[in-house]
Amino acid sequence: MGADYTPLCEWERHYLIHSTIPYVKGFISPRRYVQGPGSLALAGKLFKNYGKRAIIFADKVVMNFLREPLSKSLQDSGVDAYFELFNMECSWEEINRLSKIAEELNVDMVVGAGGGKALDTAKAVGNKTHKTIILIPTIASTDAPTSAISVIYTEPYPGEFVGLKFWPRNPDLILVDTKIIAGAPARFLACGIGDAISHFFEGLAVMQSGKSNFVWLNYDPNVSEPLRSTKLSFELCKLVYKVLRENGTAGMEAARNHVVTPSLELCVEAICLISGLAFENTGCAAAHGIAEGLTLLEKKMKPMQYHGELVTFGIIVQLVLENRSLQKIVNFMKWVHEIGLPINLRELGIEEIYEEDLWKISEKAVAPTSPIHNEPFEVNAEKVFNAIKVADSIGRKVAVVNPRVAYG
C-alpha cells in the first residue's frame, strides 16, 4: 500500500474484529469482462454467446470509427447488428426511445459504446427490456462500466442531474479495447485515475463508520434495504490504490503518446474493472460528496471540468476533513500533479471564487442524500467550508514548487 497510508488499515482491523453493528453483507458484479489491444475484433465471438440480434448505439464521433470494424466482426460470427445514433444524454426520454426500438427490433442484446452516458443508458435500456447488456467503453474516464447504476439527467444535452437509478442487473459483458482507449485524449485517463483512486479513501471511511454500500435487497418498486461491505470489497479499494500509485504516472505517459503499454493496461483495468467493483460494493464518502457540491460552479469553470477532476479535489478536501497529516496530504498532491490532475480551485478553472460560492458548495455537499455522511464522524457545512479553504490554500502552495504536468 505504501508507507503513507498503511497505518490507516488499523481502522479496518478494528471494524472487522470489534464491530457489533448487526449487518448483512452483499457483493455484485458483471458476468464477464474482456480487455486488451484489438479486442474489438473479438466482439462477434463474444456476442454470439448471447444471441443473434443486437442494437448498438453510440454518438456520431464514436459511431464513425466503431461501426465498420464492429460490423465486420459481428457479420463474421453471424450476428445481426442494428446501429442507432445516441442522442448524447442519459435521460428518461432517451432511455424510453431506445427501449422502444430494441423491443420493435426484437433484439437479444443492447450494446452501448462510448463514454459514461452511453454506457449508463445501455444499462437502463437492457434492464427495462430484459435484454442482455453489453458495454464497449471507448474512454477510461470513470468507473461506470461494471456497475448496475445509471446517472439520469434532463434533456437536452448537457442536462441537469436528476438522480441515480439502481438496477437489479449488472452488465453481462464489458469489452474494453485498450488500443481505442490509448487513442483518446490523455485527459480522459487522468480523470479515470482521479475517480478510481478516491475509493480507497472513501472505502476506508465507509468501513470505519459501518455504513452501507450500493448493493440492495429490494429494487422494486423503490430501492430499499442497503447491504454492507464484504472483506473482498475493501481489498479491491486497496488494490486500486496500489495499482494506480505504482502505474499511474507511467500509464499517463503511454496515454500522452497514444500507445498501449503494460502500465496503461493496468491503469485501465484499475479504472474500468477493479474500481467499479470497489465503489459499488463498498460505497462512497466525502470525496464524491464534495464533487457533487462543486458541480454548482461548473459554469464558472474554464475550461469545463470532468467528474474525475472534481473528485480529485474532493479527495484532498476529505483528507483535510479527516485530519490527515500535512505531509501525507502534500505527498498525495505531488503525485496528483504528476498525473496532471488539479489540486486547487484555480486549477479547477475558477479564477475568482467568493465565500458565498464556497457556502453553496458546502451546503450541497452535506445534503441529506450526500455520501459525505458515510464519514465516521458528523459533517456539517461549516466543516466542509473550512476544509475547502485549507485544501485550496495547501494546493496553491504545492503547485508553486511542484507544477502540474500537462495532460498532453
C-alpha positions in Angstrom: 0.0 0.0 0.0 2.9 2.4 0.5 4.1 3.9 3.8 1.8 6.9 3.6 -1.5 5.1 4.3 -0.6 1.7 5.7 -1.4 2.8 9.4 -4.9 3.6 8.4 -5.6 -0.1 8.0 -5.8 -0.4 11.7 -9.3 1.1 11.4 -10.2 -1.7 9.1 -9.0 -4.4 11.5 -10.9 -2.7 14.4 -14.1 -2.7 12.3 -13.8 -6.3 11.2 -12.9 -7.6 14.7 -14.9 -5.4 17.1 -17.9 -4.1 15.2 -21.1 -5.0 17.0 -23.4 -3.4 14.3 -25.8 -6.1 13.0 -25.5 -6.3 9.3 -25.9 -8.4 6.2 -23.2 -8.2 3.5 -23.6 -8.2 -0.2 -21.5 -8.2 -3.4 -22.5 -7.8 -7.0 -20.6 -7.8 -10.3 -20.8 -8.1 -14.1 -20.9 -11.5 -15.7 -17.8 -11.1 -18.0 -15.0 -8.5 -18.6 -12.7 -8.7 -21.6 -9.8 -6.2 -22.1 -6.8 -5.9 -24.4 -5.5 -4.1 -27.5 -7.5 -5.0 -30.6 -10.1 -6.9 -28.5 -12.9 -5.2 -30.5 -12.2 -7.8 -33.2 -13.4 -10.5 -30.8 -16.9 -8.9 -30.5 -18.6 -11.4 -32.8 -17.2 -14.4 -31.0 -18.3 -12.9 -27.6 -21.7 -11.6 -28.7 -22.9 -14.8 -30.3 -22.9 -16.3 -26.8 -25.9 -14.1 -26.0 -28.0 -14.3 -29.2 -28.2 -13.4 -32.9 -29.5 -9.8 -32.9 -28.0 -6.7 -31.4 -28.9 -3.0 -31.3 -25.8 -0.9 -31.0 -25.9 2.8 -30.1 -23.2 5.4 -29.9 -22.8 9.1 -30.6 -21.6 10.4 -34.0 -17.9 10.6 -33.1 -17.8 7.0 -31.7 -20.0 5.6 -34.5 -17.6 7.0 -37.1 -14.7 4.8 -36.0 -16.6 1.9 -34.4 -19.2 0.9 -36.9 -17.1 -0.6 -39.6 -14.8 -2.9 -37.5 -17.7 -3.9 -35.2 -20.0 -4.7 -38.2 -17.3 -6.9 -39.7 -16.7 -8.8 -36.5 -20.4 -9.4 -35.9 -21.1 -10.3 -39.5 -18.3 -12.9 -39.5 -19.9 -14.6 -36.4 -23.5 -14.5 -37.8 -24.8 -11.7 -35.5 -27.1 -9.2 -37.0 -26.4 -5.6 -35.9 -28.7 -2.6 -35.9 -27.0 0.7 -35.4 -28.7 3.7 -33.8 -27.3 7.2 -33.0 -27.2 8.0 -29.3 -28.6 11.5 -28.5 -25.8 12.3 -26.1 -27.8 12.3 -22.8 -28.7 9.6 -20.4 -32.3 10.8 -19.9 -35.6 9.0 -19.4 -36.6 10.3 -22.8 -33.6 8.7 -24.5 -33.9 5.5 -22.4 -37.6 5.1 -23.4 -36.8 5.9 -27.1 -34.1 3.3 -27.3 -36.1 0.8 -25.3 -39.0 1.0 -27.8 -36.6 0.5 -30.7 -35.0 -2.5 -29.0 -38.4 -4.1 -28.5 -39.6 -3.4 -32.0 -36.4 -5.0 -33.5 -36.8 -7.9 -31.1 -33.1 -7.9 -30.4 -31.3 -10.2 -27.9 -28.6 -7.7 -26.9 -28.5 -4.0 -26.1 -25.0 -2.6 -26.8 -23.8 0.9 -25.6 -20.5 2.2 -26.9 -18.7 5.4 -25.8 -18.4 7.3 -22.5 -20.3 7.1 -19.3 -23.6 8.5 -20.5 -23.9 5.9 -23.4 -23.0 3.1 -21.0 -25.4 4.2 -18.4 -28.2 4.4 -21.0 -27.4 0.9 -22.2 -27.7 -0.4 -18.6 -31.1 1.3 -18.3 -32.4 0.0 -21.7 -31.2 -3.5 -21.1 -32.8 -3.7 -17.6 -36.1 -2.1 -18.8 -36.4 -4.5 -21.8 -34.8 -7.6 -20.1 -32.2 -7.9 -22.8 -28.5 -8.8 -22.5 -26.4 -5.7 -21.6 -23.1 -5.3 -23.4 -20.9 -2.2 -22.9 -17.9 -1.0 -25.0 -16.1 1.9 -23.2 -14.1 4.0 -25.6 -12.6 6.1 -22.9 -11.4 5.2 -19.4 -12.6 8.3 -17.6 -14.9 6.8 -15.0 -15.7 3.5 -13.2 -19.2 3.3 -14.7 -18.8 0.2 -16.9 -19.2 -2.6 -14.4 -21.9 -1.1 -12.1 -25.7 -1.5 -12.1 -26.2 2.2 -11.7 -27.3 4.8 -14.2 -26.9 8.6 -13.6 -30.0 10.2 -15.0 -30.1 13.8 -16.5 -32.7 16.0 -18.1 -32.9 16.8 -21.8 -31.5 18.4 -23.8 -27.7 17.7 -23.6 -26.0 18.8 -21.4 -28.8 18.2 -19.0 -29.2 18.8 -15.3 -28.6 16.0 -12.8 -31.9 14.2 -11.9 -30.7 11.3 -9.7 -29.2 7.8 -9.6 -31.2 4.8 -10.7 -30.1 1.4 -9.3 -30.9 -1.6 -11.5 -31.2 -5.3 -10.4 -28.7 -6.5 -13.0 -25.1 -5.6 -13.8 -23.9 -5.7 -17.4 -23.4 -9.1 -18.9 -20.3 -8.2 -20.9 -17.8 -5.3 -20.8 -15.5 -5.2 -23.8 -12.5 -2.9 -23.5 -10.2 -2.4 -26.4 -7.1 -0.7 -24.9 -5.9 0.4 -28.4 -9.1 2.6 -28.6 -8.6 3.8 -25.0 -5.0 4.8 -25.8 -6.1 6.7 -28.9 -8.3 9.0 -26.8 -7.1 12.3 -25.3 -4.9 11.6 -22.2 -7.1 13.8 -20.1 -9.8 11.1 -20.0 -7.4 8.5 -18.5 -6.3 11.1 -15.9 -9.9 11.7 -14.9 -10.4 8.0 -14.6 -7.4 7.7 -12.3 -8.7 10.5 -10.1 -12.2 9.0 -9.9 -10.8 5.5 -9.2 -8.2 6.2 -6.6 -10.8 8.0 -4.4 -12.4 4.7 -3.5 -9.5 3.7 -1.2 -10.1 6.8 0.9 -13.8 6.6 0.7 -13.9 2.9 1.2 -11.9 3.3 4.4 -14.3 5.9 5.7 -17.3 3.6 5.0 -15.6 0.7 6.7 -14.8 2.9 9.7 -18.4 4.1 10.0 -20.1 0.7 9.3 -22.3 2.3 6.6 -23.8 0.6 3.6 -22.7 0.1 0.0 -24.7 0.2 -3.3 -26.0 -3.3 -3.1 -29.7 -3.6 -2.2 -32.1 -6.3 -1.2 -35.1 -4.7 -2.9 -35.2 -2.9 -6.3 -39.0 -2.9 -7.0 -40.8 -0.6 -6.6 -38.4 1.5 -4.6 -34.7 1.0 -3.7 -34.5 0.0 0.0 -32.6 -2.1 2.5 -28.9 -1.5 1.6 -26.3 -4.1 2.4 -22.8 -3.7 3.8 -19.3 -4.4 2.5 -17.6 -7.8 2.3 -13.9 -8.2 3.1 -13.3 -8.5 -0.6 -14.9 -5.1 -1.3 -12.3 -3.1 0.7 -9.5 -5.3 -0.5 -10.4 -4.1 -4.0 -10.3 -0.5 -2.8 -6.8 -1.1 -1.6 -5.8 -2.8 -4.8 -7.0 0.2 -6.9 -4.8 2.5 -4.8 -1.8 0.2 -5.1 -2.1 -0.3 -8.9 -2.6 3.4 -9.7 0.1 4.7 -7.3 2.6 2.2 -8.9 1.5 2.6 -12.6 -0.4 5.9 -12.8 2.5 8.2 -14.0 3.8 5.6 -16.5 0.3 4.9 -17.7 -0.2 8.6 -18.4 3.0 8.8 -20.4 1.6 6.0 -22.6 -1.7 7.8 -22.9 0.1 11.0 -23.9 1.9 9.1 -26.6 -1.3 7.1 -27.6 0.3 3.7 -27.2 -0.6 0.6 -25.2 1.9 -0.4 -22.5 1.7 -2.8 -19.5 1.3 0.3 -17.2 -1.6 1.7 -19.4 -3.3 -1.8 -19.4 -3.1 -1.9 -15.5 -4.5 1.6 -15.2 -7.4 0.8 -17.5 -8.1 -2.4 -15.5 -8.0 -0.5 -12.3 -10.4 2.2 -13.6 -12.9 0.1 -15.6 -12.9 -3.1 -13.6 -11.4 -3.0 -10.1 -12.6 0.4 -9.2 -16.1 -0.3 -10.4 -16.3 -3.4 -8.2 -14.8 -1.4 -5.3 -17.1 1.6 -5.2 -20.3 -0.3 -5.8 -19.6 -3.0 -3.2 -18.0 -0.6 -0.6 -19.7 2.8 -1.0 -18.6 6.4 -1.4 -17.9 9.2 1.1 -16.7 12.8 1.3 -14.7 13.0 -2.0 -17.8 12.3 -4.1 -20.0 14.5 -1.8 -17.6 17.4 -2.4 -17.6 16.7 -6.1 -21.4 16.9 -6.1 -21.1 20.3 -4.4 -18.5 21.6 -6.9 -20.9 21.0 -9.8 -22.7 24.1 -8.7 -19.8 26.1 -10.0 -19.4 24.3 -13.3 -20.5 27.3 -15.3 -17.6 29.3 -13.8 -15.0 26.6 -14.6 -13.0 27.5 -17.7 -12.3 25.0 -19.1 -15.1 22.8 -18.0 -14.1 20.1 -15.5 -14.9 16.4 -15.7 -16.1 14.3 -12.9 -12.7 12.8 -12.1 -11.2 16.2 -11.8 -13.8 17.3 -9.3 -13.4 14.1 -7.3 -9.7 14.5 -7.1 -10.0 17.8 -5.4 -12.8 16.2 -3.3 -10.2 13.6 -2.1 -7.9 16.4 -0.8 -10.8 18.1 1.0 -11.7 14.7 2.5 -8.1 14.3 3.8 -8.4 17.7 5.5 -11.7 16.8 7.0 -10.3 13.6 8.4 -7.3 15.5 9.9 -4.7 13.6 7.9 -1.2 14.8 8.4 0.0 17.7 6.3 2.9 15.6 4.9 0.5 12.9 3.7 -1.7 15.5 2.0 1.3 17.2 0.3 2.7 13.8 -0.8 -0.6 12.9 -2.4 -0.8 16.3 -4.1 2.6 15.9 -5.6 1.6 12.6 -7.1 -1.7 14.1 -8.3 0.2 16.7 -10.2 2.4 14.1 -11.9 -0.8 12.6 -13.3 -1.9 16.1 -14.4 -4.9 16.4 -12.2 -5.9 19.6 -10.2 -5.1 20.2 -6.6 -6.7 23.7 -6.0 -9.7 25.7 -7.1 -7.7 27.8 -9.6 -6.7 24.6 -11.4 -10.3 23.6 -11.4 -10.8 26.6 -13.7 -12.1 29.0 -11.1 -10.1 32.2 -11.1 -12.4 34.1 -8.8 -14.2 32.4 -6.0 -16.2 34.1 -3.3 -17.2 32.9 0.2 -20.8 32.8 -1.0 -19.8 30.3 -3.6 -18.0 28.2 -1.0 -21.0 28.1 1.2 -23.2 27.0 -1.7 -20.7 24.1 -2.4 -20.6 23.2 1.3 -24.3 23.2 1.7 -24.9 21.0 -1.3 -22.1 18.7 -0.2 -23.9 18.0 3.1 -27.4 17.5 1.6 -29.2 14.6 3.3 -28.6 12.2 0.5 -24.9 13.1 0.1 -22.3 10.2 0.5 -20.4 12.6 2.8 -22.4 11.3 5.7 -20.7 8.0 5.3 -17.7 9.5 7.1 -17.2 8.1 10.6 -18.0 11.5 12.2 -20.6 14.2 11.9 -20.0 16.5 8.9 -21.7 19.9 8.5 -21.5 22.8 6.0 -19.1 24.8 8.2 -16.6 21.9 8.4 -16.7 21.5 4.7 -16.3 25.2 4.1 -13.2 25.3 6.3 -11.8 22.2 4.7 -12.2 23.5 1.2 -10.4 26.7 2.1 -7.5 24.8 3.7 -7.3 22.3 0.9 -7.2 25.1 -1.7 -4.5 27.0 0.3 -2.2 24.0 0.6 -2.8 23.1 -3.1 -1.8 26.6 -4.3 1.4 26.4 -2.3 2.3 22.9 -3.5 1.6 24.0 -7.1 4.4 26.6 -6.9 7.1 24.1 -6.0 5.6 21.1 -7.9 4.0 22.4 -11.1 1.2 20.4 -12.7 2.2 18.2 -15.6 0.2 18.9 -18.8 -2.3 16.2 -19.9 -1.0 16.1 -23.4 
